[in-house]
Amino acid sequence: GAVVSQHPSRVICKSGTSVKIECRSLDFQATTMFWYRQFPKQSLMLMATSNEGSKATYEQGVEKDKFLINHASLTLSTLTVTSAHPEDSSFYICSARDWDSFNYGYTFGSGTRLTVV
Amino acid sequence: DAKTTQPTSMDCAEGRAANLPCNHSTISGNEYVYWYRQIHSQGPQYIIHGLKNNETNEMASLIITEDRKSSTLILPHATLRDTAVYYCIAIDRGGGNKLTFGTGTQLKVEL
């Protein structure tokens, strides 16, 4: 079945630095990937839709200059949290849709726990 | 995509069936009902989906009412490892739609 690999699974960074999170579709091509953020005891909140070869589409209230998304190939999308602050500490999850899968559904990565100190 | 409504939490004894309801009264004819679950600190995992007919796979069964306004996910023999948040989502598969999550149901399976 479709597999989405996300790295790193856990990262701690200092306030003011940048962190890059990778999301790869391992056995299918994904023209579109999605990035979510999840705070403790809350549901997943969509941050942006990443489109291969074009600019990402951000949800209302998400700063595009702070959360840089690059989708340079059909199997890789990256999310860079720039100038990270403690309030950016969260669980970040990516997903991609495999149109050739039996369920035409969305497959999710295992998530990245970001802690900014 | 149609809005879905689920109970906030449910408890179930291990070995018993867990029946998780979902209301999607405004679902359109093109929208499928998908169920995902999220175990703590992991990404969501696909469980099952359906359009009109009841569906069953190795993980669960999905019962959709005839008017499609509600559905029930059934875990026939719940185990402790089934403790998770379960999300019911209505998806129009024809578009490249973004997936929006509701609050889901926290299922707690206990001994």
Interface residues (C-beta under 8 A of the other chain):
Chain A: V4 Q6 T31 T32 F34 Y36 S43 L44 M45 L46 T49 F91 I93 S95 R97 N103 Y104 G105 Y106 T107 F108 G109 S110 G111 R113
Chain B: Y34 Y36 Q38 S41 Q42 G43 P44 Q45 Y46 H49 V85 Y87 I91 R93 G96 K98 L99 T100 F101 G102 T103 G104
